[in-house]
Amino acid sequence: MAAPERIAGSDAPAPPAPPACWTVHCDGTAQPNPGRMGLGAVLVAPDGTRHMLSQDTHRTGCNNEAELRALQAALRMLRAHGAVDIDVRSDSSILVAQMNDPAAAPIRRLAPLYDEARALWASFGAARLRWIPRHRNGEADALARAALGMAPKPPAAPGGGRGKKKRR
């Protein structure tokens, strides 16, 4: 299995994917957490054709499980479309870290799901999984939320809206 990559730096744009590669953004949500799980993914074929996934799992689980199930659903869609080379991006640092290190012991309850995801992952030729900041995964997030009948999150305030206010 090719080791997934993580892009360092919160605003570093991911390098472009190889020309024959499918590009995927995936995201999962649990509302509340834990709660109902929605999955979202945007798959872009090498020719630029876009395929969307917005799915209610009709199950309850935590946000980490939703992220993992979103990856699995995206991988299944990629297989169905005959994809070989893939570049997957997720804003879940836990998902990327767990997939990056197959020897890492995931949360026991999620171990069978990680085993399944790794088996799907190994079925691709060249495959990369990279972390991206949450604000660069908005479309997949909106699809995951829409699966549960929720509106998209409003855009983040400039500067991320975190931290102390600057004094003038």
C-alpha positions as CSV (number, residue, x, y, z in Angstrom):
1,M,0.0,0.0,0.0
2,A,1.3,3.4,-0.9
3,A,1.8,5.6,2.2
4,P,-0.7,8.5,2.3
5,E,0.9,11.9,2.5
6,R,0.1,14.8,4.8
7,I,0.5,18.4,3.6
8,A,2.2,20.4,6.3
9,G,1.1,24.0,7.0
10,S,-2.5,25.0,7.5
11,D,-2.7,27.1,4.3
12,A,-0.3,25.3,2.0
13,P,-2.1,24.4,-1.2
14,A,-1.8,20.8,-2.1
15,P,0.4,20.2,-5.2
16,P,-1.5,19.3,-8.3
17,A,-2.4,15.7,-8.8
18,P,-0.8,13.7,-11.7
19,P,-2.8,14.2,-15.0
20,A,-4.5,10.7,-15.1
21,C,-5.3,10.9,-11.4
22,W,-8.8,11.3,-9.8
23,T,-8.9,14.0,-7.1
24,V,-11.2,13.5,-4.2
25,H,-12.3,15.7,-1.2
26,C,-14.2,13.7,1.4
27,D,-15.8,14.7,4.7
28,G,-18.2,13.2,7.3
29,T,-20.3,14.7,10.0
30,A,-22.1,13.4,13.1
31,Q,-25.0,15.5,14.4
32,P,-24.9,15.8,17.4
33,N,-21.5,14.2,18.1
34,P,-22.1,11.3,18.5
35,G,-25.3,11.2,16.5
36,R,-26.7,10.7,13.0
37,M,-23.9,10.5,10.4
38,G,-23.8,12.1,7.0
39,L,-21.1,11.5,4.3
40,G,-19.9,13.9,1.6
41,A,-17.4,13.6,-1.2
42,V,-16.5,15.3,-4.4
43,L,-14.7,13.1,-7.0
44,V,-13.1,14.8,-10.0
45,A,-12.1,12.5,-12.9
46,P,-9.0,13.2,-14.9
47,D,-11.1,14.8,-17.6
48,G,-12.7,17.2,-15.1
49,T,-16.0,15.4,-14.8
50,R,-17.4,15.9,-11.2
51,H,-19.2,13.2,-9.2
52,M,-20.9,14.1,-5.9
53,L,-21.7,11.9,-2.9
54,S,-24.2,13.0,-0.2
55,Q,-25.4,10.1,1.9
56,D,-27.2,9.6,5.2
57,T,-25.8,6.5,6.8
58,H,-29.1,5.9,8.8
59,R,-26.8,5.1,11.7
60,T,-25.4,6.8,14.7
61,G,-21.8,7.3,15.4
62,C,-19.1,9.8,16.2
63,N,-17.4,12.3,13.9
64,N,-14.3,10.1,13.5
65,E,-16.5,7.2,12.3
66,A,-18.3,9.5,9.9
67,E,-15.0,10.7,8.4
68,L,-13.9,7.1,7.9
69,R,-17.2,6.0,6.4
70,A,-17.0,9.0,4.0
71,L,-13.5,7.8,2.8
72,Q,-14.8,4.3,2.3
73,A,-17.8,5.5,0.3
74,A,-15.6,7.6,-1.9
75,L,-13.2,4.7,-2.4
76,R,-16.1,2.5,-3.5
77,M,-17.3,5.2,-5.9
78,L,-13.8,5.4,-7.3
79,R,-13.7,1.7,-7.8
80,A,-17.1,1.8,-9.6
81,H,-15.7,4.4,-12.0
82,G,-12.6,2.4,-12.7
83,A,-10.2,4.8,-11.1
84,V,-6.6,3.6,-10.6
85,D,-4.6,6.6,-9.5
86,I,-6.2,8.7,-6.7
87,D,-5.4,11.8,-4.7
88,V,-7.7,12.0,-1.7
89,R,-7.9,15.0,0.6
90,S,-9.5,15.1,4.0
91,D,-9.7,17.6,6.9
92,S,-9.6,14.8,9.5
93,S,-6.1,14.7,10.9
94,I,-7.0,11.5,12.8
95,L,-8.1,9.7,9.6
96,V,-5.0,10.7,7.7
97,A,-2.7,9.7,10.6
98,Q,-4.4,6.3,11.1
99,M,-4.4,5.5,7.3
100,N,-0.8,6.8,7.1
101,D,0.4,4.3,9.7
102,P,-1.2,0.9,9.3
103,A,0.6,-0.3,12.5
104,A,-1.2,2.4,14.6
105,A,-3.9,1.0,16.8
106,P,-7.1,2.9,16.1
107,I,-10.0,3.2,18.5
108,R,-10.9,-0.4,19.1
109,R,-14.5,0.1,18.0
110,L,-13.3,1.5,14.6
111,A,-10.6,-1.1,13.9
112,P,-12.7,-3.2,11.6
113,L,-13.7,-0.1,9.6
114,Y,-10.0,0.9,9.3
115,D,-9.2,-2.7,8.1
116,E,-11.9,-2.4,5.4
117,A,-10.7,1.1,4.4
118,R,-7.1,-0.2,4.1
119,A,-8.2,-3.1,2.0
120,L,-10.0,-0.8,-0.4
121,W,-7.0,1.6,-0.4
122,A,-4.7,-1.2,-1.4
123,S,-6.8,-1.9,-4.5
124,F,-5.6,1.3,-6.2
125,G,-2.4,1.7,-8.2
126,A,-1.0,5.0,-7.0
127,A,-2.8,6.5,-4.1
128,R,-2.3,9.5,-1.8
129,L,-4.2,10.7,1.2
130,R,-3.5,14.2,2.4
131,W,-4.7,16.4,5.2
132,I,-6.1,19.8,4.2
133,P,-7.4,22.6,6.4
134,R,-11.2,22.5,7.1
135,H,-11.8,25.7,5.1
136,R,-10.4,24.0,1.9
137,N,-12.9,21.1,2.3
138,G,-16.2,23.2,2.3
139,E,-17.9,21.5,-0.6
140,A,-17.5,18.0,0.8
141,D,-18.6,19.3,4.2
142,A,-21.7,20.9,2.7
143,L,-22.6,17.6,1.0
144,A,-22.2,15.7,4.3
145,R,-24.4,18.2,6.1
146,A,-27.0,18.2,3.3
147,A,-27.3,14.4,3.7
148,L,-28.7,15.1,7.1
149,G,-30.9,18.0,5.9
150,M,-28.6,20.6,7.3
151,A,-27.5,23.9,5.7
152,P,-23.8,24.4,4.9
153,K,-21.7,26.1,7.5
154,P,-21.2,29.8,7.0
155,P,-17.8,30.8,5.7
156,A,-15.2,31.3,8.3
157,A,-14.4,34.9,9.3
158,P,-11.1,36.3,8.0
159,G,-8.3,35.2,10.2
160,G,-10.2,32.1,11.3
161,G,-12.1,33.9,14.0
162,R,-10.0,32.3,16.7
163,G,-7.7,33.8,19.2
164,K,-7.6,37.2,20.9
165,K,-8.8,40.4,19.2
166,K,-6.1,42.8,18.2
167,R,-6.0,46.0,20.1
168,R,-5.8,49.3,18.2
